[in-house]
């Protein structure tokens, strides 16, 4: 496959994909987002990514990230996604939900995840939790269990929570932490501080990597690519390409952008990098972090 420029296509492993079916599982948060209150399945992603080849991209694989279903449906979500992967093998890794603050319950759930060959990470969404949540002994103990199980931990937080999760990552160096959406900087109002300094501090920890994802939905209406480039550039400079991962955040991102447009924004941010460094951002870092063969 060659794009219209004659250059080989950029291989993409999307490190941040959601799928859901409200007919099967309960997703309480969808009640507040009516535009997304329908099923999003592999066929829908295939439609959204049609024509990527002509734009110079080849989507090789995706990482499914837990989609905010009710806690009681967490195990069923993993079962469902693994069933989907049997007919759509592009799903090559799963980041599952575990309530890490729940002690014995968390331990039992992590143990149960071992039977799922695709589960390589966990996410416990933190963006709406109170200050100090990740500093409790129970939560830290739950995160330590991930290290014993060889699982990474996706950090979904807002920018003001960065100092707190920096302290968490420093306390548990045996776990790889994946910062979703650059820590959700306040791009809608154009602020960069204190996010810039906070991101630089967490980037100093070698066990933290950063997803280049989710900025469009944090932006104001009518955003332009150049509005977001300073944030992406800062993340690339602080973490380096071998600790940055492309993430599409589909279908949440459809609230603000198309799949191909977001790929183009991240590609523009990487334009000054040598080819191998661009390939790290678009595929190789995700392959390493989520142990994709």
C-alpha positions in Angstrom: 0.0 0.0 0.0 1.5 3.4 -1.1 -0.1 6.7 -0.4 -0.5 9.4 -3.1 2.8 11.0 -2.2 4.6 7.8 -3.0 5.9 7.4 0.6 5.3 4.2 2.6 2.3 4.6 4.9 2.8 5.2 8.6 1.8 2.2 10.6 -0.6 3.1 13.4 -1.4 1.2 16.6 -4.2 3.2 18.2 -3.5 3.0 21.9 -6.9 4.4 23.0 -10.1 3.0 21.5 -13.5 2.6 23.1 -16.4 0.3 22.0 -19.8 0.0 23.6 -23.2 -1.4 23.2 -25.9 0.0 25.6 -28.2 -2.9 24.6 -25.8 -5.3 26.4 -24.1 -3.3 29.2 -25.0 -0.3 31.3 -23.0 2.9 30.7 -24.4 5.5 33.2 -22.3 8.4 31.8 -24.0 8.2 28.4 -27.2 9.7 29.9 -25.3 13.1 29.9 -24.0 12.7 26.3 -27.0 11.9 24.1 -24.9 12.3 20.9 -23.0 9.2 21.9 -25.9 7.2 23.4 -25.9 4.4 20.8 -23.7 1.4 20.0 -20.2 1.9 18.6 -18.9 -1.3 17.2 -15.9 -2.5 15.0 -18.0 -1.9 11.8 -18.4 1.8 12.8 -14.7 2.2 13.3 -14.1 0.7 9.9 -16.4 3.3 8.4 -14.6 6.1 10.4 -11.2 5.0 9.3 -12.0 4.3 5.6 -9.6 6.1 3.3 -6.7 6.3 5.8 -4.4 4.6 3.3 -4.8 7.5 0.8 -3.8 9.8 3.7 -0.6 7.9 4.3 -1.7 5.7 7.3 -2.2 2.0 7.9 -4.2 1.1 11.0 -2.6 -2.1 12.1 -4.1 -2.7 15.6 -6.1 -1.0 18.4 -6.0 -1.1 22.2 -9.4 -1.3 23.8 -9.7 0.9 26.9 -12.6 0.4 29.4 -15.5 2.5 28.4 -17.1 3.6 31.7 -19.7 0.8 32.0 -21.3 0.2 35.4 -18.8 -1.4 37.8 -21.0 -4.5 38.0 -20.5 -5.0 34.3 -16.7 -4.8 34.3 -16.1 -8.5 33.9 -18.8 -8.7 31.2 -17.1 -5.9 29.3 -13.9 -7.8 29.0 -15.7 -11.0 28.0 -17.6 -9.0 25.3 -14.5 -7.4 23.9 -12.7 -10.7 23.7 -15.7 -12.1 21.8 -15.5 -9.2 19.4 -11.8 -9.8 18.9 -12.5 -13.3 17.7 -14.2 -11.8 14.6 -12.2 -8.6 14.5 -8.6 -9.4 15.4 -7.5 -5.8 15.1 -8.2 -5.6 18.9 -4.8 -6.7 20.2 -4.8 -5.5 23.8 -7.4 -4.6 26.5 -7.2 -2.1 29.4 -9.8 -3.3 31.9 -11.6 -1.6 34.7 -10.7 -2.5 38.3 -11.7 -0.7 41.5 -8.2 -0.5 42.9 -9.3 1.1 46.1 -11.3 -1.9 47.2 -8.6 -4.1 48.7 -9.6 -7.8 48.6 -12.2 -7.1 45.8 -9.5 -5.5 43.7 -7.1 -8.4 44.3 -9.7 -10.9 43.2 -10.5 -9.0 40.1 -6.9 -8.7 39.1 -6.4 -12.4 39.6 -9.5 -13.1 37.5 -8.0 -11.0 34.7 -5.2 -13.4 34.3 -7.4 -15.7 32.3 -7.9 -13.1 29.6 -5.1 -13.2 27.1 -5.7 -9.7 25.8 -5.7 -7.8 29.1 -2.4 -6.1 29.5 -3.5 -3.0 31.5 -6.0 -1.5 33.9 -7.7 1.8 34.2 -9.6 3.1 37.1 -11.0 6.5 35.9 -9.8 9.2 38.4 -10.9 12.4 36.7 -13.9 13.0 39.0 -12.4 11.8 42.3 -11.7 14.1 45.2 -8.3 15.4 46.1 -6.2 12.8 47.9 -8.0 9.8 46.5 -4.9 8.3 45.0 -2.8 8.8 48.1 -4.9 6.5 50.4 -3.2 3.4 51.6 -5.9 1.2 50.0 -5.5 2.7 46.6 -1.8 2.6 46.6 -1.9 -1.1 47.7 -4.3 -1.8 44.8 -1.9 -0.1 42.3 1.0 -2.2 43.7 -1.0 -5.3 42.8 -0.7 -4.3 39.2 3.1 -4.5 39.4 2.8 -8.1 40.7 0.5 -9.0 37.9 2.6 -7.3 35.2 -0.2 -4.9 34.2 0.1 -1.2 33.3 -2.1 1.5 34.7 -3.8 4.1 32.6 -4.2 7.5 34.3 -7.3 9.4 33.3 -7.0 12.6 35.2 -7.6 16.3 34.8 -4.7 18.8 34.7 -5.1 19.8 38.4 -4.6 16.2 39.5 -1.2 15.8 37.8 0.8 16.6 41.0 -1.1 13.9 42.9 -0.6 11.2 40.3 3.0 12.2 40.0 3.4 11.3 43.6 1.6 8.0 43.0 3.8 7.0 40.1 6.9 7.8 42.2 5.7 5.6 45.0 5.1 2.6 42.7 8.0 2.6 40.3 7.5 -1.0 39.4 4.3 -0.1 37.5 4.2 1.5 34.1 1.7 4.4 34.2 0.1 5.6 31.0 -1.0 9.3 31.1 -4.2 9.6 29.0 -4.9 12.7 27.0 -1.8 14.6 28.2 -3.4 15.0 31.5 -6.3 17.0 30.0 -4.7 20.5 29.8 -7.1 23.5 29.8 -6.9 24.0 26.1 -10.4 25.4 25.8 -9.2 28.6 27.6 -5.7 28.5 26.1 -3.9 28.2 29.4 -0.6 26.3 29.6 0.4 26.9 33.3 0.7 25.2 35.7 0.1 22.2 33.3 3.4 22.7 31.5 5.4 22.5 34.7 3.4 19.7 36.1 3.7 17.6 32.9 7.5 18.2 32.9 7.7 16.9 36.5 5.7 13.7 35.8 7.8 13.1 32.6 10.9 12.9 34.8 9.6 9.6 36.1 10.9 6.8 33.7 7.9 4.6 34.5 5.4 7.1 33.0 4.4 7.4 29.3 2.0 9.8 27.6 -0.8 9.4 25.2 -1.2 12.0 22.5 -5.0 11.9 22.6 -8.2 13.5 23.7 -7.3 17.2 23.1 -9.9 18.0 20.6 -12.8 17.2 23.0 -11.1 19.4 25.6 -11.0 22.3 23.1 -13.4 25.1 22.4 -15.7 24.8 19.3 -14.0 25.7 16.1 -10.6 24.6 17.3 -7.7 24.6 14.7 -4.7 22.3 14.6 -2.3 25.1 15.5 -4.2 25.7 18.7 -3.2 22.2 19.9 0.3 21.9 18.6 2.0 23.7 21.5 0.5 21.1 23.9 1.6 18.2 21.8 5.0 19.7 21.2 5.5 20.1 24.9 4.6 16.5 25.6 6.9 15.3 22.9 9.8 17.3 24.2 9.3 16.2 27.8 8.7 12.5 27.3 10.5 12.0 24.0 9.0 10.0 21.1 9.8 6.6 22.7 7.5 7.5 25.6 4.6 9.0 23.6 1.7 7.0 22.0 -0.9 8.0 19.5 -4.4 7.6 20.7 -7.6 8.2 18.7 -10.0 8.3 21.7 -12.7 7.1 19.3 -15.7 7.4 19.5 -15.6 10.1 22.2 -13.4 12.2 19.9 -16.3 12.3 17.4 -17.8 15.1 19.6 -15.1 17.3 18.2 -13.2 15.8 15.3 -12.9 13.0 12.8 -10.4 10.2 13.0 -8.4 11.2 10.1 -8.2 14.9 11.2 -6.8 13.9 14.6 -4.2 11.7 13.0 -3.2 14.7 10.8 -2.8 16.9 13.9 -0.5 14.4 15.6 1.4 13.9 12.4 1.9 17.7 12.1 3.3 17.7 15.7 5.7 15.0 14.7 6.7 16.5 11.4 10.2 17.5 12.5 11.1 14.1 13.9 13.1 11.5 12.1 11.1 8.6 10.6 11.9 6.1 13.3 10.8 8.6 16.0 7.5 9.2 14.2 7.0 5.4 14.0 7.6 5.2 17.8 4.8 7.7 18.4 2.3 6.0 16.1 3.0 2.4 16.8 6.2 1.2 18.5 5.6 2.7 22.0 2.1 1.2 22.1 3.5 -2.1 20.9 6.0 -2.1 23.8 3.8 -0.7 26.6 0.8 -3.0 25.8 2.9 -6.0 24.8 1.5 -6.3 21.4 3.2 -9.0 19.3 
